[in-house]
Amino acid sequence: MGFRGGLFTSDGWKELLSGAGLKNIEARVYKADSVSNKRDDLIDLLRVAPRFLLMYIKNPAFRRFIKETFNIPKNLVEYIGYGIYIGRK
């Protein structure tokens, strides 16, 4: 779940698939509905937070991993969603 390689836009995914040899690539892109699962998201966060904090406190390698991996871009909201991509080999 890191952002080391950057985040792909729809065009970035198309270029990646084209570079893999696919032709006639078509895409449908959808924005994620951020309202629908707020309760479930909070429950998941509360389940994970204690273990995350414990690992962060006790494990220097985990702290380095978090620092290096989670360089979250300021415009992250623009990337939240999903796409369906098809192409021919």
Helices and strands as residue ranges (DSSP letters): H 10-19, E 23-31, H 38-58, H 60-69, G 76-79, E 81-88
